[in-house]
Amino acid sequence: MSSAEDMRLNDTLLALADPTRRAILTTLVSGAARITDLAAPFDMSLNAVSKHIKVLERA
């Protein structure tokens, strides 16, 4: 495995290791959603949910 592939795999596993990000992905499987809808089940700010989404996008 090349260094780039290894880094990409690490980023993906890091993103999926967080239960909040897995829950966000589960919601997005049914289709697009607004940040407010994604944040509703969690006790966190919209900014925090946005950061989780950015991690998922990078992965």
PQR file of N, CA, C, O and H, with PARSE charges and radii, in Angstrom:
ATOM      1  N   MET A   1       0.849  -1.161   0.000 -0.4000 1.5000
ATOM      2  CA  MET A   1       0.000   0.000   0.000 -0.0000 2.0000
ATOM      3  C   MET A   1       0.903   1.235   0.000  0.5500 1.7000
ATOM      4  O   MET A   1       1.857   1.320   0.773 -0.5500 1.4000
ATOM      5  N   SER A   2       0.590   2.180  -0.872 -0.4000 1.5000
ATOM      6  CA  SER A   2       1.403   3.394  -0.950 -0.0000 2.0000
ATOM      7  C   SER A   2       1.136   4.293   0.249  0.5500 1.7000
ATOM      8  O   SER A   2       0.157   4.117   0.973 -0.5500 1.4000
ATOM      9  H   SER A   2      -0.185   2.110  -1.500  0.4000 1.0000
ATOM     10  N   SER A   3       2.003   5.234   0.438 -0.4000 1.5000
ATOM     11  CA  SER A   3       1.867   6.172   1.546 -0.0000 2.0000
ATOM     12  C   SER A   3       0.565   6.970   1.437  0.5500 1.7000
ATOM     13  O   SER A   3      -0.100   7.210   2.445 -0.5500 1.4000
ATOM     14  H   SER A   3       2.799   5.377  -0.150  0.4000 1.0000
ATOM     15  N   ALA A   4       0.201   7.379   0.226 -0.4000 1.5000
ATOM     16  CA  ALA A   4      -1.032   8.141   0.010 -0.0000 2.0000
ATOM     17  C   ALA A   4      -2.259   7.288   0.337  0.5500 1.7000
ATOM     18  O   ALA A   4      -3.206   7.763   0.964 -0.5500 1.4000
ATOM     19  H   ALA A   4       0.741   7.184  -0.593  0.4000 1.0000
ATOM     20  N   GLU A   5      -2.234   6.038  -0.090 -0.4000 1.5000
ATOM     21  CA  GLU A   5      -3.349   5.132   0.211 -0.0000 2.0000
ATOM     22  C   GLU A   5      -3.453   4.897   1.708  0.5500 1.7000
ATOM     23  O   GLU A   5      -4.549   4.849   2.267 -0.5500 1.4000
ATOM     24  H   GLU A   5      -1.465   5.652  -0.599  0.4000 1.0000
ATOM     25  N   ASP A   6      -2.308   4.752   2.344 -0.4000 1.5000
ATOM     26  CA  ASP A   6      -2.282   4.539   3.790 -0.0000 2.0000
ATOM     27  C   ASP A   6      -2.862   5.743   4.525  0.5500 1.7000
ATOM     28  O   ASP A   6      -3.624   5.583   5.478 -0.5500 1.4000
ATOM     29  H   ASP A   6      -1.419   4.791   1.890  0.4000 1.0000
ATOM     30  N   MET A   7      -2.508   6.935   4.089 -0.4000 1.5000
ATOM     31  CA  MET A   7      -3.035   8.146   4.720 -0.0000 2.0000
ATOM     32  C   MET A   7      -4.544   8.264   4.511  0.5500 1.7000
ATOM     33  O   MET A   7      -5.271   8.652   5.425 -0.5500 1.4000
ATOM     34  H   MET A   7      -1.889   7.065   3.314  0.4000 1.0000
ATOM     35  N   ARG A   8      -5.008   7.932   3.322 -0.4000 1.5000
ATOM     36  CA  ARG A   8      -6.446   8.003   3.032 -0.0000 2.0000
ATOM     37  C   ARG A   8      -7.218   7.001   3.902  0.5500 1.7000
ATOM     38  O   ARG A   8      -8.278   7.325   4.439 -0.5500 1.4000
ATOM     39  H   ARG A   8      -4.418   7.616   2.580  0.4000 1.0000
ATOM     40  N   LEU A   9      -6.686   5.800   4.034 -0.4000 1.5000
ATOM     41  CA  LEU A   9      -7.319   4.800   4.889 -0.0000 2.0000
ATOM     42  C   LEU A   9      -7.350   5.279   6.337  0.5500 1.7000
ATOM     43  O   LEU A   9      -8.361   5.121   7.022 -0.5500 1.4000
ATOM     44  H   LEU A   9      -5.825   5.537   3.599  0.4000 1.0000
ATOM     45  N   ASN A  10      -6.257   5.858   6.802 -0.4000 1.5000
ATOM     46  CA  ASN A  10      -6.211   6.395   8.164 -0.0000 2.0000
ATOM     47  C   ASN A  10      -7.269   7.474   8.363  0.5500 1.7000
ATOM     48  O   ASN A  10      -7.950   7.486   9.388 -0.5500 1.4000
ATOM     49  H   ASN A  10      -5.436   5.987   6.246  0.4000 1.0000
ATOM     50  N   ASP A  11      -7.419   8.382   7.396 -0.4000 1.5000
ATOM     51  CA  ASP A  11      -8.424   9.441   7.487 -0.0000 2.0000
ATOM     52  C   ASP A  11      -9.831   8.865   7.539  0.5500 1.7000
ATOM     53  O   ASP A  11     -10.673   9.331   8.307 -0.5500 1.4000
ATOM     54  H   ASP A  11      -6.866   8.373   6.563  0.4000 1.0000
ATOM     55  N   THR A  12     -10.082   7.849   6.718 -0.4000 1.5000
ATOM     56  CA  THR A  12     -11.403   7.226   6.691 -0.0000 2.0000
ATOM     57  C   THR A  12     -11.713   6.533   8.014  0.5500 1.7000
ATOM     58  O   THR A  12     -12.805   6.688   8.560 -0.5500 1.4000
ATOM     59  H   THR A  12      -9.398   7.471   6.094  0.4000 1.0000
ATOM     60  N   LEU A  13     -10.761   5.779   8.519 -0.4000 1.5000
ATOM     61  CA  LEU A  13     -10.990   5.077   9.786 -0.0000 2.0000
ATOM     62  C   LEU A  13     -11.140   6.052  10.947  0.5500 1.7000
ATOM     63  O   LEU A  13     -11.947   5.824  11.848 -0.5500 1.4000
ATOM     64  H   LEU A  13      -9.874   5.654   8.075  0.4000 1.0000
ATOM     65  N   LEU A  14     -10.383   7.120  10.933 -0.4000 1.5000
ATOM     66  CA  LEU A  14     -10.515   8.142  11.966 -0.0000 2.0000
ATOM     67  C   LEU A  14     -11.906   8.769  11.924  0.5500 1.7000
ATOM     68  O   LEU A  14     -12.530   8.973  12.965 -0.5500 1.4000
ATOM     69  H   LEU A  14      -9.728   7.306  10.201  0.4000 1.0000
ATOM     70  N   ALA A  15     -12.385   9.070  10.734 -0.4000 1.5000
ATOM     71  CA  ALA A  15     -13.717   9.664  10.593 -0.0000 2.0000
ATOM     72  C   ALA A  15     -14.802   8.715  11.104  0.5500 1.7000
ATOM     73  O   ALA A  15     -15.747   9.146  11.764 -0.5500 1.4000
ATOM     74  H   ALA A  15     -11.878   8.904   9.888  0.4000 1.0000
ATOM     75  N   LEU A  16     -14.668   7.447  10.802 -0.4000 1.5000
ATOM     76  CA  LEU A  16     -15.693   6.469  11.190 -0.0000 2.0000
ATOM     77  C   LEU A  16     -15.565   6.019  12.637  0.5500 1.7000
ATOM     78  O   LEU A  16     -16.478   5.377  13.158 -0.5500 1.4000
ATOM     79  H   LEU A  16     -13.900   7.096  10.265  0.4000 1.0000
ATOM     80  N   ALA A  17     -14.480   6.330  13.287 -0.4000 1.5000
ATOM     81  CA  ALA A  17     -14.280   5.910  14.678 -0.0000 2.0000
ATOM     82  C   ALA A  17     -15.174   6.684  15.644  0.5500 1.7000
ATOM     83  O   ALA A  17     -15.431   6.221  16.755 -0.5500 1.4000
ATOM     84  H   ALA A  17     -13.739   6.851  12.864  0.4000 1.0000
ATOM     85  N   ASP A  18     -15.641   7.841  15.236 -0.4000 1.5000
ATOM     86  CA  ASP A  18     -16.444   8.682  16.118 -0.0000 2.0000
ATOM     87  C   ASP A  18     -17.928   8.322  15.997  0.5500 1.7000
ATOM     88  O   ASP A  18     -18.464   8.310  14.888 -0.5500 1.4000
ATOM     89  H   ASP A  18     -15.432   8.218  14.334  0.4000 1.0000
ATOM     90  N   PRO A  19     -18.605   8.028  17.118 -0.5600 1.5000
ATOM     91  CA  PRO A  19     -20.019   7.632  17.054  0.2800 2.0000
ATOM     92  C   PRO A  19     -20.933   8.740  16.527  0.5500 1.7000
ATOM     93  O   PRO A  19     -21.952   8.447  15.902 -0.5500 1.4000
ATOM     94  N   THR A  20     -20.589   9.991  16.766 -0.4000 1.5000
ATOM     95  CA  THR A  20     -21.402  11.098  16.247 -0.0000 2.0000
ATOM     96  C   THR A  20     -21.338  11.120  14.729  0.5500 1.7000
ATOM     97  O   THR A  20     -22.362  11.286  14.066 -0.5500 1.4000
ATOM     98  H   THR A  20     -19.761  10.229  17.274  0.4000 1.0000
ATOM     99  N   ARG A  21     -20.153  10.955  14.179 -0.4000 1.5000
ATOM    100  CA  ARG A  21     -20.017  10.955  12.721 -0.0000 2.0000
ATOM    101  C   ARG A  21     -20.718   9.754  12.102  0.5500 1.7000
ATOM    102  O   ARG A  21     -21.309   9.872  11.028 -0.5500 1.4000
ATOM    103  H   ARG A  21     -19.322  10.820  14.718  0.4000 1.0000
ATOM    104  N   ARG A  22     -20.663   8.604  12.760 -0.4000 1.5000
ATOM    105  CA  ARG A  22     -21.394   7.431  12.242 -0.0000 2.0000
ATOM    106  C   ARG A  22     -22.894   7.699  12.249  0.5500 1.7000
ATOM    107  O   ARG A  22     -23.591   7.308  11.313 -0.5500 1.4000
ATOM    108  H   ARG A  22     -20.183   8.508  13.633  0.4000 1.0000
ATOM    109  N   ALA A  23     -23.402   8.355  13.281 -0.4000 1.5000
ATOM    110  CA  ALA A  23     -24.831   8.677  13.351 -0.0000 2.0000
ATOM    111  C   ALA A  23     -25.212   9.675  12.248  0.5500 1.7000
ATOM    112  O   ALA A  23     -26.277   9.561  11.642 -0.5500 1.4000
ATOM    113  H   ALA A  23     -22.836   8.673  14.041  0.4000 1.0000
ATOM    114  N   ILE A  24     -24.342  10.639  12.000 -0.4000 1.5000
ATOM    115  CA  ILE A  24     -24.599  11.597  10.923 -0.0000 2.0000
ATOM    116  C   ILE A  24     -24.656  10.865   9.584  0.5500 1.7000
ATOM    117  O   ILE A  24     -25.541  11.129   8.770 -0.5500 1.4000
ATOM    118  H   ILE A  24     -23.477  10.731  12.493  0.4000 1.0000
ATOM    119  N   LEU A  25     -23.730   9.961   9.356 -0.4000 1.5000
ATOM    120  CA  LEU A  25     -23.740   9.185   8.104 -0.0000 2.0000
ATOM    121  C   LEU A  25     -25.011   8.357   7.967  0.5500 1.7000
ATOM    122  O   LEU A  25     -25.585   8.258   6.882 -0.5500 1.4000
ATOM    123  H   LEU A  25     -23.011   9.747  10.018  0.4000 1.0000
ATOM    124  N   THR A  26     -25.439   7.770   9.064 -0.4000 1.5000
ATOM    125  CA  THR A  26     -26.671   6.969   9.039 -0.0000 2.0000
ATOM    126  C   THR A  26     -27.854   7.829   8.606  0.5500 1.7000
ATOM    127  O   THR A  26     -28.706   7.376   7.841 -0.5500 1.4000
ATOM    128  H   THR A  26     -24.972   7.851   9.945  0.4000 1.0000
ATOM    129  N   THR A  27     -27.909   9.052   9.088 -0.4000 1.5000
ATOM    130  CA  THR A  27     -28.978   9.971   8.699 -0.0000 2.0000
ATOM    131  C   THR A  27     -28.863  10.336   7.226  0.5500 1.7000
ATOM    132  O   THR A  27     -29.869  10.401   6.519 -0.5500 1.4000
ATOM    133  H   THR A  27     -27.218   9.420   9.709  0.4000 1.0000
ATOM    134  N   LEU A  28     -27.647  10.574   6.763 -0.4000 1.5000
ATOM    135  CA  LEU A  28     -27.444  11.005   5.374 -0.0000 2.0000
ATOM    136  C   LEU A  28     -27.672   9.895   4.355  0.5500 1.7000
ATOM    137  O   LEU A  28     -27.817  10.170   3.164 -0.5500 1.4000
ATOM    138  H   LEU A  28     -26.829  10.522   7.337  0.4000 1.0000
ATOM    139  N   VAL A  29     -27.705   8.655   4.807 -0.4000 1.5000
ATOM    140  CA  VAL A  29     -27.978   7.545   3.880 -0.0000 2.0000
ATOM    141  C   VAL A  29     -29.339   7.725   3.227  0.5500 1.7000
ATOM    142  O   VAL A  29     -29.531   7.345   2.071 -0.5500 1.4000
ATOM    143  H   VAL A  29     -27.587   8.432   5.775  0.4000 1.0000
ATOM    144  N   SER A  30     -30.300   8.312   3.971 -0.4000 1.5000
ATOM    145  CA  SER A  30     -31.636   8.508   3.412 -0.0000 2.0000
ATOM    146  C   SER A  30     -31.731   9.717   2.490  0.5500 1.7000
ATOM    147  O   SER A  30     -32.765   9.926   1.855 -0.5500 1.4000
ATOM    148  H   SER A  30     -30.144   8.621   4.909  0.4000 1.0000
ATOM    149  N   GLY A  31     -30.684  10.506   2.407 -0.4000 1.5000
ATOM    150  CA  GLY A  31     -30.695  11.663   1.512 -0.0000 2.0000
ATOM    151  C   GLY A  31     -30.088  12.888   2.175  0.5500 1.7000
ATOM    152  O   GLY A  31     -29.638  12.846   3.320 -0.5500 1.4000
ATOM    153  H   GLY A  31     -29.844  10.337   2.922  0.4000 1.0000
ATOM    154  N   ALA A  32     -30.089  13.960   1.433 -0.4000 1.5000
ATOM    155  CA  ALA A  32     -29.520  15.215   1.920 -0.0000 2.0000
ATOM    156  C   ALA A  32     -30.287  15.714   3.140  0.5500 1.7000
ATOM    157  O   ALA A  32     -31.481  15.458   3.289 -0.5500 1.4000
ATOM    158  H   ALA A  32     -30.454  13.994   0.503  0.4000 1.0000
ATOM    159  N   ALA A  33     -29.582  16.424   3.999 -0.4000 1.5000
ATOM    160  CA  ALA A  33     -30.204  16.982   5.196 -0.0000 2.0000
ATOM    161  C   ALA A  33     -29.534  18.300   5.539  0.5500 1.7000
ATOM    162  O   ALA A  33     -28.370  18.524   5.207 -0.5500 1.4000
ATOM    163  H   ALA A  33     -28.611  16.632   3.878  0.4000 1.0000
ATOM    164  N   ARG A  34     -30.272  19.159   6.198 -0.4000 1.5000
ATOM    165  CA  ARG A  34     -29.708  20.431   6.651 -0.0000 2.0000
ATOM    166  C   ARG A  34     -28.894  20.203   7.913  0.5500 1.7000
ATOM    167  O   ARG A  34     -29.109  19.239   8.648 -0.5500 1.4000
ATOM    168  H   ARG A  34     -31.218  18.977   6.468  0.4000 1.0000
ATOM    169  N   ILE A  35     -27.955  21.110   8.150 -0.4000 1.5000
ATOM    170  CA  ILE A  35     -27.131  21.026   9.364 -0.0000 2.0000
ATOM    171  C   ILE A  35     -28.025  21.021  10.598  0.5500 1.7000
ATOM    172  O   ILE A  35     -27.766  20.278  11.545 -0.5500 1.4000
ATOM    173  H   ILE A  35     -27.780  21.893   7.553  0.4000 1.0000
ATOM    174  N   THR A  36     -29.059  21.829  10.600 -0.4000 1.5000
ATOM    175  CA  THR A  36     -29.949  21.877  11.769 -0.0000 2.0000
ATOM    176  C   THR A  36     -30.617  20.528  12.013  0.5500 1.7000
ATOM    177  O   THR A  36     -30.789  20.118  13.161 -0.5500 1.4000
ATOM    178  H   THR A  36     -29.270  22.433   9.831  0.4000 1.0000
ATOM    179  N   ASP A  37     -30.994  19.840  10.942 -0.4000 1.5000
ATOM    180  CA  ASP A  37     -31.596  18.509  11.081 -0.0000 2.0000
ATOM    181  C   ASP A  37     -30.579  17.493  11.599  0.5500 1.7000
ATOM    182  O   ASP A  37     -30.904  16.637  12.422 -0.5500 1.4000
ATOM    183  H   ASP A  37     -30.854  20.173  10.009  0.4000 1.0000
ATOM    184  N   LEU A  38     -29.345  17.599  11.106 -0.4000 1.5000
ATOM    185  CA  LEU A  38     -28.305  16.680  11.549 -0.0000 2.0000
ATOM    186  C   LEU A  38     -27.920  16.928  13.005  0.5500 1.7000
ATOM    187  O   LEU A  38     -27.562  15.994  13.724 -0.5500 1.4000
ATOM    188  H   LEU A  38     -29.081  18.294  10.437  0.4000 1.0000
ATOM    189  N   ALA A  39     -27.993  18.187  13.440 -0.4000 1.5000
ATOM    190  CA  ALA A  39     -27.598  18.547  14.804 -0.0000 2.0000
ATOM    191  C   ALA A  39     -28.678  18.230  15.834  0.5500 1.7000
ATOM    192  O   ALA A  39     -28.372  18.079  17.017 -0.5500 1.4000
ATOM    193  H   ALA A  39     -28.284  18.945  12.856  0.4000 1.0000
ATOM    194  N   ALA A  40     -29.923  18.127  15.408 -0.4000 1.5000
ATOM    195  CA  ALA A  40     -31.050  17.981  16.341 -0.0000 2.0000
ATOM    196  C   ALA A  40     -30.863  16.864  17.378  0.5500 1.7000
ATOM    197  O   ALA A  40     -31.145  17.104  18.552 -0.5500 1.4000
ATOM    198  H   ALA A  40     -30.171  18.249  14.447  0.4000 1.0000
ATOM    199  N   PRO A  41     -30.409  15.668  17.016 -0.5600 1.5000
ATOM    200  CA  PRO A  41     -30.310  14.603  18.017  0.2800 2.0000
ATOM    201  C   PRO A  41     -29.152  14.760  19.005  0.5500 1.7000
ATOM    202  O   PRO A  41     -29.055  14.007  19.974 -0.5500 1.4000
ATOM    203  N   PHE A  42     -28.276  15.736  18.761 -0.4000 1.5000
ATOM    204  CA  PHE A  42     -27.068  15.864  19.571 -0.0000 2.0000
ATOM    205  C   PHE A  42     -27.100  17.122  20.415  0.5500 1.7000
ATOM    206  O   PHE A  42     -27.707  18.126  20.042 -0.5500 1.4000
ATOM    207  H   PHE A  42     -28.354  16.347  17.974  0.4000 1.0000
ATOM    208  N   ASP A  43     -26.443  17.053  21.549 -0.4000 1.5000
ATOM    209  CA  ASP A  43     -26.320  18.214  22.430 -0.0000 2.0000
ATOM    210  C   ASP A  43     -25.019  18.938  22.088  0.5500 1.7000
ATOM    211  O   ASP A  43     -24.055  18.927  22.853 -0.5500 1.4000
ATOM    212  H   ASP A  43     -25.950  16.238  21.852  0.4000 1.0000
ATOM    213  N   MET A  44     -25.025  19.573  20.900 -0.4000 1.5000
ATOM    214  CA  MET A  44     -23.834  20.296  20.454 -0.0000 2.0000
ATOM    215  C   MET A  44     -24.259  21.426  19.527  0.5500 1.7000
ATOM    216  O   MET A  44     -25.372  21.438  19.003 -0.5500 1.4000
ATOM    217  H   MET A  44     -25.808  19.582  20.278  0.4000 1.0000
ATOM    218  N   SER A  45     -23.362  22.360  19.340 -0.4000 1.5000
ATOM    219  CA  SER A  45     -23.649  23.512  18.491 -0.0000 2.0000
ATOM    220  C   SER A  45     -23.643  23.120  17.009  0.5500 1.7000
ATOM    221  O   SER A  45     -23.133  22.070  16.620 -0.5500 1.4000
ATOM    222  H   SER A  45     -22.458  22.350  19.766  0.4000 1.0000
ATOM    223  N   LEU A  46     -24.225  24.000  16.211 -0.4000 1.5000
ATOM    224  CA  LEU A  46     -24.200  23.782  14.765 -0.0000 2.0000
ATOM    225  C   LEU A  46     -22.755  23.816  14.257  0.5500 1.7000
ATOM    226  O   LEU A  46     -22.400  23.097  13.323 -0.5500 1.4000
ATOM    227  H   LEU A  46     -24.640  24.854  16.527  0.4000 1.0000
ATOM    228  N   ASN A  47     -21.943  24.645  14.871 -0.4000 1.5000
ATOM    229  CA  ASN A  47     -20.538  24.724  14.494 -0.0000 2.0000
ATOM    230  C   ASN A  47     -19.833  23.381  14.731  0.5500 1.7000
ATOM    231  O   ASN A  47     -19.028  22.947  13.907 -0.5500 1.4000
ATOM    232  H   ASN A  47     -22.231  25.229  15.630  0.4000 1.0000
ATOM    233  N   ALA A  48     -20.133  22.736  15.843 -0.4000 1.5000
ATOM    234  CA  ALA A  48     -19.521  21.434  16.145 -0.0000 2.0000
ATOM    235  C   ALA A  48     -19.966  20.376  15.135  0.5500 1.7000
ATOM    236  O   ALA A  48     -19.157  19.562  14.690 -0.5500 1.4000
ATOM    237  H   ALA A  48     -20.787  23.088  16.513  0.4000 1.0000
ATOM    238  N   VAL A  49     -21.237  20.388  14.779 -0.4000 1.5000
ATOM    239  CA  VAL A  49     -21.735  19.435  13.781 -0.0000 2.0000
ATOM    240  C   VAL A  49     -21.075  19.711  12.435  0.5500 1.7000
ATOM    241  O   VAL A  49     -20.729  18.779  11.709 -0.5500 1.4000
ATOM    242  H   VAL A  49     -21.894  21.049  15.140  0.4000 1.0000
ATOM    243  N   SER A  50     -20.898  20.984  12.102 -0.4000 1.5000
ATOM    244  CA  SER A  50     -20.208  21.348  10.861 -0.0000 2.0000
ATOM    245  C   SER A  50     -18.801  20.794  10.824  0.5500 1.7000
ATOM    246  O   SER A  50     -18.348  20.317   9.783 -0.5500 1.4000
ATOM    247  H   SER A  50     -21.179  21.741  12.692  0.4000 1.0000
ATOM    248  N   LYS A  51     -18.106  20.850  11.939 -0.4000 1.5000
ATOM    249  CA  LYS A  51     -16.743  20.304  12.001 -0.0000 2.0000
ATOM    250  C   LYS A  51     -16.744  18.796  11.772  0.5500 1.7000
ATOM    251  O   LYS A  51     -15.861  18.268  11.095 -0.5500 1.4000
ATOM    252  H   LYS A  51     -18.473  21.237  12.785  0.4000 1.0000
ATOM    253  N   HIS A  52     -17.738  18.097  12.339 -0.4000 1.5000
ATOM    254  CA  HIS A  52     -17.847  16.652  12.107 -0.0000 2.0000
ATOM    255  C   HIS A  52     -18.069  16.372  10.621  0.5500 1.7000
ATOM    256  O   HIS A  52     -17.485  15.443  10.064 -0.5500 1.4000
ATOM    257  H   HIS A  52     -18.455  18.526  12.889  0.4000 1.0000
ATOM    258  N   ILE A  53     -18.903  17.168   9.997 -0.4000 1.5000
ATOM    259  CA  ILE A  53     -19.194  16.973   8.569 -0.0000 2.0000
ATOM    260  C   ILE A  53     -17.944  17.224   7.730  0.5500 1.7000
ATOM    261  O   ILE A  53     -17.703  16.516   6.752 -0.5500 1.4000
ATOM    262  H   ILE A  53     -19.377  17.922  10.450  0.4000 1.0000
ATOM    263  N   LYS A  54     -17.159  18.210   8.097 -0.4000 1.5000
ATOM    264  CA  LYS A  54     -15.916  18.486   7.358 -0.0000 2.0000
ATOM    265  C   LYS A  54     -14.958  17.305   7.456  0.5500 1.7000
ATOM    266  O   LYS A  54     -14.289  16.973   6.477 -0.5500 1.4000
ATOM    267  H   LYS A  54     -17.354  18.785   8.892  0.4000 1.0000
ATOM    268  N   VAL A  55     -14.882  16.669   8.617 -0.4000 1.5000
ATOM    269  CA  VAL A  55     -14.037  15.489   8.777 -0.0000 2.0000
ATOM    270  C   VAL A  55     -14.529  14.377   7.836  0.5500 1.7000
ATOM    271  O   VAL A  55     -13.733  13.704   7.181 -0.5500 1.4000
ATOM    272  H   VAL A  55     -15.426  16.939   9.412  0.4000 1.0000
ATOM    273  N   LEU A  56     -15.846  14.202   7.785 -0.4000 1.5000
ATOM    274  CA  LEU A  56     -16.417  13.174   6.905 -0.0000 2.0000
ATOM    275  C   LEU A  56     -16.140  13.497   5.436  0.5500 1.7000
ATOM    276  O   LEU A  56     -15.813  12.609   4.650 -0.5500 1.4000
ATOM    277  H   LEU A  56     -16.493  14.749   8.317  0.4000 1.0000
ATOM    278  N   GLU A  57     -16.273  14.757   5.077 -0.4000 1.5000
ATOM    279  CA  GLU A  57     -16.023  15.153   3.675 -0.0000 2.0000
ATOM    280  C   GLU A  57     -14.566  14.899   3.295  0.5500 1.7000
ATOM    281  O   GLU A  57     -14.289  14.423   2.194 -0.5500 1.4000
ATOM    282  H   GLU A  57     -16.539  15.479   5.715  0.4000 1.0000
ATOM    283  N   ARG A  58     -13.646  15.207   4.182 -0.4000 1.5000
ATOM    284  CA  ARG A  58     -12.229  14.986   3.890 -0.0000 2.0000
ATOM    285  C   ARG A  58     -11.911  13.505   3.756  0.5500 1.7000
ATOM    286  O   ARG A  58     -11.044  13.120   2.971 -0.5500 1.4000
ATOM    287  H   ARG A  58     -13.871  15.594   5.077  0.4000 1.0000
ATOM    288  N   ALA A  59     -12.610  12.676   4.518 -0.4000 1.5000
ATOM    289  CA  ALA A  59     -12.357  11.237   4.477 -0.0000 2.0000
ATOM    290  C   ALA A  59     -12.912  10.650   3.195  0.5500 1.7000
ATOM    291  O   ALA A  59     -12.800   9.445   2.969 -0.5500 1.4000
ATOM    292  H   ALA A  59     -13.314  12.989   5.155  0.4000 1.0000
TER
END
